[in-house]
Amino acid sequence: MHSTDPASLTTLEALAAYLAAAFESGDAASLAEAFATAARAEGTAHLAAAAGLPQLELRHAFVSGEMSMGTTLAIMKVIDLHMPGAAH
């Protein structure tokens, strides 16, 4: 996975696609890099709202790389629902 400018991740859809690609890579380093980028992205505010999580809590989880199972599942549900072309 290549480095992405957090400024390009302003929408929920853009952030969902970016994080989905990181999850799908199966590479822990890529996922950690994606989380660090997401922590600085404007779209994280939209993701937190859609997942029902406090924004600061989600940003902290992204920075630290430490997420509860509940947080991870909430994020993954939102990503799945907001993927371009997803049929839900």
trRosetta pair geometry for C-beta under 8 A, 3 or more apart (Angstrom, degrees):
i j d omega theta_ij theta_ji phi_ij phi_ji
1 21 6.6 132 -114 128 116 106
1 22 5.9 29 -95 -101 166 73
1 25 5.5 -71 -43 -72 112 161
1 27 7.0 -167 -2 62 105 129
1 30 3.9 106 19 -147 125 116
1 33 6.6 173 90 74 120 129
1 34 6.7 -32 137 -57 159 105
3 33 7.1 -96 -100 174 68 129
3 37 7.5 166 -157 -82 65 133
4 8 6.3 -105 176 57 96 123
4 9 6.9 74 135 -41 125 114
4 18 6.1 -122 65 -137 173 129
4 34 7.8 36 29 -116 122 71
4 37 5.5 73 68 -169 93 158
5 8 4.8 87 76 -6 92 104
5 9 7.9 -177 98 -6 56 85
6 9 5.6 -62 -159 35 48 111
6 37 5.2 -168 -78 -173 89 74
6 38 7.5 176 -122 -89 100 16
6 40 4.0 -63 -110 98 174 99
6 41 4.1 -136 -162 -77 89 71
6 42 7.6 127 153 -5 89 66
7 10 7.3 4 176 -54 45 99
7 41 7.8 -142 -54 -123 18 70
7 42 7.6 47 -133 -6 43 109
8 14 6.7 -141 139 174 72 142
9 14 5.0 -167 -133 117 55 112
9 15 4.7 86 -175 -81 108 80
9 18 5.8 -47 -106 0 123 156
9 37 7.2 105 1 143 150 102
9 38 6.9 -94 131 -111 161 60
9 41 3.7 -27 87 -148 121 137
9 42 6.8 164 98 44 67 71
9 43 4.4 -93 150 14 82 127
9 44 7.8 50 123 -32 119 76
10 14 6.4 41 43 44 53 145
10 41 7.3 -134 -72 -179 37 89
10 42 4.5 8 -124 70 66 126
10 43 5.5 136 166 -53 7 88
11 14 4.6 95 56 6 86 101
11 15 6.9 -159 90 -1 45 86
11 43 5.5 -3 69 -105 18 112
11 46 6.7 -15 -168 33 38 167
12 15 5.9 -61 -147 43 30 107
12 16 5.9 34 154 -24 67 110
12 43 5.8 165 -79 -162 33 98
12 46 3.9 -117 -66 129 94 130
12 47 5.9 153 -128 -67 84 65
12 50 6.1 84 -134 -21 142 147
12 78 7.4 -93 -170 167 115 112
12 82 5.2 -82 134 -162 104 161
13 16 5.6 -53 -143 35 28 113
13 17 6.4 27 158 -18 63 105
13 82 5.3 -134 -96 167 60 103
13 83 7.8 125 -147 -122 74 16
13 84 6.2 75 -172 -60 113 85
14 17 6.0 -56 -150 36 28 109
14 18 6.4 27 152 -18 63 110
14 43 5.8 -137 70 -76 96 155
15 18 5.6 -56 -147 38 33 114
15 19 6.1 25 159 -12 68 108
15 38 6.2 96 -154 -127 108 99
15 41 5.9 151 -99 120 114 147
15 43 3.4 -178 -35 121 128 139
15 44 6.6 174 -135 -64 157 52
15 46 7.1 154 27 66 138 109
15 47 5.6 -98 108 -50 144 125
16 19 6.1 -59 -143 42 27 103
16 20 6.0 31 157 -23 64 110
16 47 7.4 165 -65 -99 77 106
16 78 6.7 -126 -101 128 112 80
16 79 4.5 164 -149 -133 87 62
16 82 4.1 178 -40 92 168 108
16 83 5.7 -132 136 -75 120 56
17 20 5.7 -53 -143 35 27 114
17 21 6.5 30 156 -20 62 104
17 83 6.4 116 -86 -133 69 68
17 84 6.1 11 -81 1 123 102
18 21 6.0 -57 -156 32 27 110
18 22 6.8 25 149 -17 62 106
18 34 6.3 171 147 -149 92 109
18 37 7.5 -104 158 101 139 130
18 38 7.2 168 103 -79 125 97
19 22 5.4 -53 -150 36 38 114
19 23 6.3 39 152 -18 69 102
19 34 5.8 137 -110 157 58 130
19 38 6.3 40 -76 -79 109 142
19 75 7.2 -97 155 165 156 113
19 79 5.5 -106 88 -107 116 133
20 23 5.7 -53 -147 37 33 110
20 24 6.1 28 155 -16 66 111
20 79 5.2 161 -67 175 92 121
20 80 8.0 130 -101 -76 118 47
20 83 5.8 61 -56 -101 164 114
21 24 5.7 -57 -142 42 29 111
21 25 6.5 44 153 -37 62 99
21 34 7.7 177 78 -104 83 145
22 25 5.7 -43 -153 15 31 117
22 30 5.3 -167 -142 134 79 93
22 31 4.7 125 160 -104 106 58
22 33 7.5 -156 -126 70 125 80
22 34 3.4 -54 -88 -20 159 164
22 35 7.7 178 144 -34 160 67
23 26 8.0 37 159 -61 40 44
23 31 6.6 73 -85 -107 46 112
23 76 7.4 111 -109 -111 164 97
23 79 7.5 102 3 130 145 166
25 30 4.6 -39 93 85 155 154
25 31 7.0 -165 60 -50 111 80
27 30 4.0 66 84 11 111 112
27 31 6.6 172 88 -12 57 84
28 31 5.7 -58 -147 39 32 111
28 32 6.2 33 155 -20 67 106
29 32 5.7 -52 -146 36 31 112
29 33 6.4 33 153 -18 64 105
30 33 5.7 -54 -148 37 31 112
30 34 6.3 33 152 -21 65 106
31 34 5.5 -52 -146 36 33 113
31 35 6.4 36 154 -20 65 103
32 35 5.7 -51 -148 34 31 112
32 36 6.5 32 153 -18 63 105
32 65 5.5 -3 -124 -106 90 131
33 36 5.7 -55 -150 36 32 111
33 37 6.4 31 152 -17 65 106
34 37 5.7 -55 -148 38 32 111
34 38 6.1 34 153 -22 66 108
35 38 5.5 -53 -143 37 31 113
35 39 6.5 42 154 -31 62 99
35 61 7.8 -97 -163 122 121 69
35 62 4.2 -168 -179 -157 83 73
35 63 7.5 -152 139 -53 98 19
35 65 5.8 120 91 -96 156 71
36 39 5.8 -45 -154 20 31 117
36 40 7.5 13 153 -4 58 103
36 62 6.8 167 -78 152 25 90
36 63 6.6 75 -116 -117 65 50
37 40 6.3 -72 -165 42 36 100
37 41 6.3 42 144 -39 71 111
38 41 5.2 -53 -142 21 39 121
38 43 7.6 -73 -144 78 78 98
38 44 5.4 119 168 -81 79 112
38 47 7.6 -19 -171 29 118 160
38 62 5.0 -126 85 -143 101 146
39 44 6.7 62 -122 -81 21 164
39 59 4.9 100 -148 -158 79 73
39 60 8.0 108 -131 -57 117 15
39 62 3.8 -176 -68 100 92 123
39 63 4.6 97 -122 -59 162 79
40 44 8.0 115 55 -6 16 138
41 44 5.1 118 75 -22 83 96
42 45 6.3 -38 179 15 54 110
42 46 7.9 44 133 -6 69 101
43 46 5.3 -51 -162 37 57 113
43 47 6.1 58 142 -23 78 102
44 47 5.3 -50 -143 38 39 115
44 48 6.1 44 156 -23 68 102
44 55 6.9 107 127 -153 92 89
44 58 6.2 179 179 114 103 121
44 59 6.0 91 144 -82 148 85
44 62 7.0 -75 -126 -16 139 158
45 48 5.9 -51 -148 34 28 112
45 49 6.6 27 153 -17 61 107
45 55 5.4 4 -118 -121 66 133
46 49 5.8 -55 -149 37 31 111
46 50 6.2 27 155 -16 66 110
47 50 5.9 -58 -144 41 29 108
47 51 6.0 16 160 -8 66 115
47 58 6.8 179 101 167 102 157
47 75 6.8 30 174 -130 116 83
47 78 6.0 130 -150 118 74 150
48 51 6.0 -66 -142 46 25 103
48 53 4.8 -99 -152 78 74 87
48 54 6.7 -37 -175 122 124 17
48 55 4.1 144 86 -94 169 62
48 57 7.7 131 -137 60 120 82
48 58 4.4 -147 -95 14 104 150
48 59 7.8 -33 -65 -31 137 78
49 52 7.7 30 179 -71 28 32
49 55 7.5 2 -46 -69 73 97
50 78 4.6 111 115 -131 118 128
50 81 7.9 -158 172 73 129 129
50 82 7.3 8 173 -38 168 138
51 58 7.2 114 65 -92 136 138
51 71 7.8 61 155 -152 139 60
51 74 4.0 96 -167 149 105 107
51 75 5.7 -4 -104 -78 150 50
51 77 7.3 129 -117 63 84 99
51 78 4.8 -78 -70 -30 87 140
52 74 6.5 -109 50 -154 89 135
53 57 5.7 -121 171 80 97 115
53 58 4.8 101 114 -57 130 110
53 71 6.4 74 -107 -127 145 88
53 74 6.1 129 -42 113 116 150
53 75 8.0 -15 -4 -63 148 82
54 57 4.1 79 72 6 98 112
54 58 6.9 -176 87 -9 50 84
55 58 5.8 -59 -150 37 31 108
55 59 6.2 29 156 -17 67 107
56 59 5.7 -53 -144 39 32 111
56 60 6.2 35 155 -20 65 106
57 60 5.8 -55 -149 37 28 111
57 61 6.4 31 152 -21 63 106
57 71 7.8 -133 138 -110 108 132
58 61 5.5 -51 -147 34 33 113
58 62 6.4 35 153 -20 65 103
58 71 7.2 175 -106 -157 74 117
58 75 7.8 140 -138 -82 113 112
59 62 5.7 -53 -150 35 32 112
59 63 6.4 30 153 -18 65 106
60 63 5.7 -56 -146 38 32 109
60 64 6.0 15 162 -5 68 113
61 64 6.2 -63 -137 48 25 99
61 65 7.8 139 168 -41 53 4
61 66 6.4 -111 -142 79 66 54
61 67 4.5 69 -173 -90 122 87
61 68 8.0 -78 -120 8 133 69
61 71 5.7 -131 -134 156 167 157
62 65 7.5 21 -178 -70 26 44
67 71 4.3 -123 -170 87 100 124
67 72 4.9 122 116 -57 126 86
67 75 7.6 -32 -170 0 157 138
68 71 4.7 98 53 6 80 100
68 72 7.0 -144 93 -4 43 87
69 72 5.6 -55 -147 39 32 113
69 73 6.2 30 156 -17 67 108
70 73 5.9 -57 -145 39 27 108
70 74 6.3 29 156 -20 63 107
71 74 5.8 -55 -147 36 30 112
71 75 6.4 29 156 -18 64 107
72 75 5.9 -58 -151 37 29 111
72 76 6.2 25 154 -18 65 110
73 76 5.6 -55 -142 39 32 111
73 77 6.3 37 157 -23 65 103
74 77 5.9 -52 -150 31 29 112
74 78 6.7 24 154 -14 62 106
75 78 6.0 -60 -153 38 31 108
75 79 6.2 32 152 -21 67 108
76 79 5.5 -50 -144 36 33 114
76 80 6.3 37 156 -22 65 105
77 80 5.8 -55 -150 35 29 112
77 81 6.4 22 155 -14 64 109
78 81 5.8 -60 -147 40 31 108
78 82 6.1 1 164 4 68 117
79 82 6.4 -79 -142 51 23 92
79 83 6.5 46 160 -54 64 94
80 83 6.3 -34 -151 -8 26 114
80 86 6.6 141 169 -142 54 152
80 88 7.5 103 136 -69 88 140
81 86 6.7 -176 -156 104 20 152
81 88 5.7 -65 -126 33 69 167
82 86 7.2 57 70 26 7 140
83 86 4.1 95 67 -43 92 120
